[in-house]
Every structure is written in C-alpha cells, then in structure tokens.
Amino acid sequence: MKRFLVYLNRSPILFAVVFWVFAMLFLAILANWVIMPAMSGQSAKTMPVPNVVDLPADEAEAALRSAGLNVKWAKDGRYSGEIEANHVLLQMPAAGRTVKRNRTILLTLSKGRQEVVIPDLRGASQRQAEISLQRLELLLGSRIEGAHSEIPRGVVIRTEPEAGKYVRIGSKVNIVISSGNSSGKILLPNLRQMSLSRAQEIIDSLGFKVGGIITIQLEDKLPNTVLELNPKPGEYLEAGTSIDLTVAE
C-alpha cells in the first residue's frame, strides 16, 4: 500500500483518475442517501387540488380538509344561473393545480339565481309587457284572455304571478290580456298541458267553477296534466259557468 501511494504521488495522471473515481463514488452515495430522500420528502408534501365546484359547502370543506388543505370562504357569494345556492361556485387555486399541503383554498359560495320583483304591467300592451319582462331577464309565459268592462281589448289586466312578488331570473310570467267587454261574458283561456291545480286556480280567478274531472291513463303525460276542457277554450262564457276537465291519471 505504501509503495502504491509513493507511485501515485509520482504519477499525476493516475492520481487524477483515482481522485475522480472516489469523487464519483462519494457523489453516488450522497445522492442515494441524502439528495433522493430529500426530494422524495418534498414530493410527498405536494398534491393536486381536488375539484369541489358544485359541491355543497360542508362537503367541499370536508373534502379539502381531509386532503390536508385549509379552507377560506370569500366574504360575499355570487349569483349563478347554473350552480344552486349554498354550493361552491368558484375555487382558487383551480382543481388539478399542484400545491403544498396546508395550502389555503379560497372558495366562493353560490347564491343561486338572482330574484327580481315582477313589475306592475296593468294597462300596458302585450308588446310593452314583453319588453319590460325581458329587461328584468324574465320570460313571457302564457297569454290568457279575459273579459273586462273597463280595460280596453289587447291591454294587460294583470300578471301571474301577480305584480310585486319576487321570482328568480329566468322565470316565466303569464299575462292576462283584456278581450274587452264582450257583453259581460268571459273568455275561457287554453288550459291544456297545465297542471290540474294551476288550471283550477285560473278557472276560479276568472269567475268560473270547476265541474267534473275525468281521468285518462297516458304513459307520455305527467299525472294531473290537463288534456281537454268542456266547453272548449276560446269561448266567451257567463261567470259561474262550470268547466269540465279531462286530466292524465
């Protein structure tokens, strides 16, 4: 060994080779026992963010905390036409992003569809009523005619639901249009495809009475859907006339 060391000192090239061999072995040992474990430990501290959008608030928070993440809620929620109220609307960072454990995820709660007040459309034309509803992001529903001694033909008598009520944006609002005096008779509107309860409400509101109810079993119709009326829709009738209904069973 002593002779080898003396020979090594006399040969710079051999000394360099031996030095680099030992250096490489040292680096390999260092990487295997120090660097790789450190990198593995760092990787174990990161994770992808779970997707909690559209989950109920309590479920979303539980899912994030069980994954080792913290949760913070935005001070104010936001209205949404797609995500129902009290569900997660937004999350930051977004789902799939890689973050360190204990990272705080900011969640924004949905307030559901925004509600608006149905305006008073009495005295407006059908076109004016439709424009007013569109400005509030409401939809024009059924057009129901009713006789009226004071409101001219073609003018709005009232809305259903009535003016002043809160409804969600995107809801349908029916309008009752005056058909004029018509010698004191009332126009029977088309109630087909309505629910039985809704048809009964309209019949009562126009001053008619619900007569007999016949049920028919149909597979392609929801139960209690109005199929036919007697007398027929479009007829002018005296107040108090009985309206017979045929409904799906």
C-alpha positions in Angstrom: 0.0 0.0 0.0 2.9 2.3 0.9 4.6 1.6 -2.5 1.2 2.3 -4.2 0.9 5.7 -2.5 4.5 6.6 -3.4 3.8 5.6 -7.1 0.6 7.6 -7.0 2.4 10.7 -5.9 4.9 10.3 -8.7 2.1 9.9 -11.4 -0.2 13.0 -11.6 -2.4 11.3 -14.2 -3.1 8.2 -12.1 -3.7 10.5 -9.1 -6.3 12.4 -11.1 -8.0 9.2 -12.2 -8.2 7.8 -8.7 -9.4 11.1 -7.3 -12.3 11.3 -9.8 -13.2 7.6 -9.1 -13.5 8.3 -5.4 -15.3 11.6 -6.1 -18.0 9.9 -8.2 -18.5 7.2 -5.6 -18.9 9.9 -3.0 -21.5 11.7 -5.1 -23.4 8.5 -5.8 -23.5 7.7 -2.1 -24.6 11.3 -1.3 -27.4 11.2 -3.9 -28.6 7.8 -2.7 -28.7 8.6 1.0 -29.3 12.4 1.1 -30.5 14.0 -2.1 -33.1 11.4 -3.2 -34.7 11.1 0.2 -34.9 14.9 0.5 -36.6 15.1 -2.9 -39.0 12.3 -2.1 -40.0 14.1 1.1 -40.6 17.3 -0.8 -42.8 15.5 -3.3 -44.8 13.9 -0.5 -45.6 17.4 0.6 -47.3 18.5 -2.6 -50.7 17.4 -4.1 -53.2 18.2 -6.8 -56.2 20.3 -5.6 -59.4 18.3 -5.6 -62.4 19.6 -7.6 -65.1 20.8 -5.2 -67.1 23.1 -7.6 -70.8 22.4 -7.4 -70.5 20.5 -4.1 -72.5 21.6 -1.1 -70.5 23.9 1.2 -70.0 21.4 4.0 -69.0 18.6 1.7 -66.5 20.8 -0.2 -64.8 22.0 3.0 -64.6 18.4 4.4 -63.1 17.1 1.2 -60.4 19.8 1.2 -59.5 19.4 4.9 -59.3 15.6 4.6 -56.8 16.1 1.7 -54.6 18.2 4.0 -55.6 21.6 2.7 -57.0 24.7 4.5 -60.2 26.5 3.5 -61.1 30.1 3.4 -64.5 31.4 2.2 -64.9 34.6 0.2 -66.7 37.3 2.1 -69.5 37.7 -0.5 -71.1 35.0 -2.6 -72.2 35.4 -6.2 -75.4 34.8 -8.1 -75.4 31.9 -10.5 -77.9 30.5 -13.0 -76.1 27.2 -13.1 -74.9 26.4 -9.5 -77.6 26.2 -6.9 -77.5 28.2 -3.7 -75.1 27.1 -0.9 -72.9 25.1 -3.4 -69.3 26.1 -4.3 -69.3 28.4 -7.3 -65.5 29.1 -7.6 -62.3 27.7 -6.1 -58.8 29.2 -6.2 -56.4 27.6 -7.0 -58.3 25.7 -9.6 -58.8 22.0 -9.5 -55.8 20.0 -10.6 -53.2 22.6 -9.7 -50.3 21.2 -7.7 -49.9 22.8 -4.3 -48.1 22.2 -1.0 -50.0 20.6 1.8 -51.7 23.1 4.2 -52.2 25.5 1.3 -55.3 27.6 1.8 -58.0 27.2 -0.9 -60.3 30.2 -1.4 -63.9 29.2 -2.1 -66.8 31.3 -3.3 -70.4 30.3 -2.5 -73.2 30.4 -5.0 -76.2 32.5 -4.0 -78.4 30.7 -6.7 -80.5 32.6 -9.2 -81.0 36.2 -8.5 -84.5 37.3 -7.7 -86.4 40.3 -9.1 -89.8 41.9 -8.5 -92.5 41.3 -11.0 -93.4 44.8 -12.3 -97.0 46.2 -12.4 -97.9 45.8 -16.1 -101.6 46.7 -15.8 -102.6 48.9 -18.7 -99.6 48.0 -20.8 -99.8 46.4 -24.3 -98.6 42.9 -24.8 -95.5 44.1 -26.6 -94.7 46.6 -23.8 -95.2 43.9 -21.2 -92.8 41.6 -23.0 -90.1 44.3 -23.3 -90.5 45.1 -19.5 -90.1 41.4 -18.6 -87.1 41.0 -20.9 -85.3 43.9 -19.3 -85.6 42.0 -16.0 -84.4 38.8 -17.6 -87.9 37.2 -17.2 -89.7 35.2 -19.8 -93.1 35.8 -21.2 -95.2 32.8 -20.4 -98.8 32.1 -21.4 -101.1 34.8 -22.9 -104.5 34.4 -21.2 -107.5 36.4 -22.4 -110.2 37.7 -20.0 -113.2 40.0 -20.5 -113.0 43.3 -18.7 -115.6 46.1 -18.7 -113.0 48.9 -18.1 -109.7 47.8 -19.7 -109.6 48.0 -23.5 -109.1 45.0 -25.7 -105.4 43.9 -26.0 -104.3 45.6 -22.8 -102.8 43.8 -19.8 -105.2 43.2 -16.9 -102.7 41.5 -14.6 -99.8 39.1 -14.4 -99.5 35.6 -12.9 -97.7 35.6 -10.5 -99.0 39.0 -9.5 -97.1 42.2 -9.5 -94.8 42.8 -6.5 -93.9 39.2 -6.0 -90.2 38.0 -6.1 -89.3 35.4 -8.7 -85.9 34.1 -9.9 -84.4 35.5 -13.0 -85.4 33.3 -16.0 -88.8 32.6 -14.6 -91.9 32.6 -16.8 -94.6 35.2 -16.2 -98.1 34.8 -17.6 -100.1 37.8 -18.6 -103.9 38.2 -18.7 -105.0 40.3 -21.7 -108.3 42.1 -21.9 -110.6 40.9 -24.6 -112.9 43.8 -24.0 -116.4 43.8 -22.5 -117.8 41.1 -24.8 -121.3 41.7 -23.4 -120.3 40.7 -19.9 -119.0 37.3 -20.9 -115.6 36.0 -20.1 -113.2 34.3 -22.5 -112.2 30.7 -21.4 -108.4 30.5 -22.0 -106.5 27.5 -23.2 -105.6 25.4 -20.1 -104.3 22.4 -21.9 -101.0 21.0 -20.7 -101.2 22.9 -17.5 -101.3 21.1 -14.1 -104.7 20.5 -12.6 -104.0 22.7 -9.6 -102.9 25.6 -11.9 -105.9 25.2 -14.2 -108.2 25.2 -11.1 -106.6 28.5 -9.9 -107.2 30.2 -13.3 -110.8 28.9 -13.6 -111.6 30.3 -10.1 -109.8 33.6 -10.8 -111.9 34.2 -13.9 -115.1 33.6 -12.1 -115.9 30.1 -13.5 -116.4 26.9 -11.5 -114.5 23.6 -11.8 -117.0 21.0 -12.9 -116.5 17.3 -13.4 -113.0 15.8 -13.7 -112.4 12.8 -15.9 -109.0 10.9 -15.7 -107.3 9.1 -18.5 -104.2 6.9 -18.2 -101.5 8.0 -20.6 -97.9 6.9 -20.4 -96.4 10.0 -22.1 -98.1 12.6 -19.9 -97.4 13.6 -16.3 -100.2 12.8 -13.8 -102.7 15.6 -13.3 -101.9 17.2 -16.6 -105.0 18.9 -18.2 -105.8 17.3 -21.6 -109.1 18.8 -22.6 -111.8 21.2 -21.5 -115.5 21.4 -21.9 -116.6 24.0 -23.0 -113.7 24.5 -25.4 -111.0 27.1 -24.9 -111.7 30.4 -26.8 -115.4 30.5 -26.0 -117.0 33.5 -24.2 -118.9 32.3 -21.2 -121.1 33.7 -18.4 -119.5 34.0 -15.0 -120.2 30.9 -12.8 -120.1 28.5 -15.8 -118.8 25.0 -14.8 -115.7 23.9 -16.7 -115.3 20.1 -17.0 -111.7 18.9 -17.2 -110.1 15.8 -18.6 -106.7 15.0 -17.0 -104.0 12.4 -17.2 -104.2 9.8 -14.4 
